[in-house]
Amino acid sequence: MPFCHDRNPARRNYAADALRCLDRDPLFHGRTNTLQIEHADDGITLTGTLPTYYLKQMLQKVLRPLRINIDNHVHVVSANGVSAIDRD
């Protein structure tokens, strides 16, 4: 059932694997333009924005089969201006 899985755990291009995983998932296919995925030593760091907390949670669920550390710093910003981003 998963659209991605850990095919070769020795490979260390986690960001590319995560992007490929998201592109194969129906919820995120073609919708990764507001996300940034950065490679980290033991996994990836996610930043950017999504319109709902549901999608933020699903983001991690979709990437879970990669079996890597996911540091999720994605902010939820809805179309009507409600935001989880801190304002300084």
N, C-alpha and C positions, 0 to 999 in steps of 0.2 A: 503493500500500500504506500509506503513513503516514496516521495518523488526524489529523494536523495538518500544516500547512505555512505558510510565510510568505506570506500572501495580500497584505498591504500593508505593506511594510517601513517606510513613513513613519509608520505608526501606532505610538504609543509606549506603549500599555497592555500592557506585557510580562507583568505578573502575571496579568491577566485572560486573556490569550492562553494562558499556560502552564496555568492552571487548566482552561480549556476543552479544551485538548489532553489533559490527564490524564483528564478526565472521559469523553473519547471512547475512551480506551484500555482494553482488557479487563483489564489487570493493575491499573489504578488507578481504574477507574470505581467510585464510591461508597466509595473508600478513602483519600480525601485529608484526612480529619479529623485525622490526626496530623502533617500537613505545613503549614508556613506558607510562603507565596510573597510575597516583597517586591520591589517595583519598584526597580531601580537605574538609574543614568544610561545604562548600556550593556547592560543585561540584567536578570537577576533574582538574588536570593539565596534559597536554599532552606534551611529549618531544620525541625526536628521529628525524628520517629523513624520507623523502618521495622523490620520484624522480621528482614530478611536483607540481606546485602551484595549479593545478586543484585538485589533490588528497588531498592537504592540505585543500582546501575549502570544498571538499566533505566530509572530515573527520568530520568537524563541522556540516554539513548538516545531515549526517547520525545519529549523536548523538543528534541533536536538539529535537527529540521526548521525550528524557529523561527529559526534562525541568529542567536542572541543569546548573550551571555556568561552562563554559568550558574555561580554560585558556590555549590557544594553543601556545606552544613554539616549535612546530615542525619546523625543518629546511628543506629547499628544497635543495637537492643535486642530480644533474643529473649524469648520467653515464659518461658523457664526461668532468667531472671535474668542471663544473660551480656550484657555491655554494652560498647560502645565509648566510652561517656561517661566523661570524666575525673572522678574523685572527689577533691575538695579536702579 
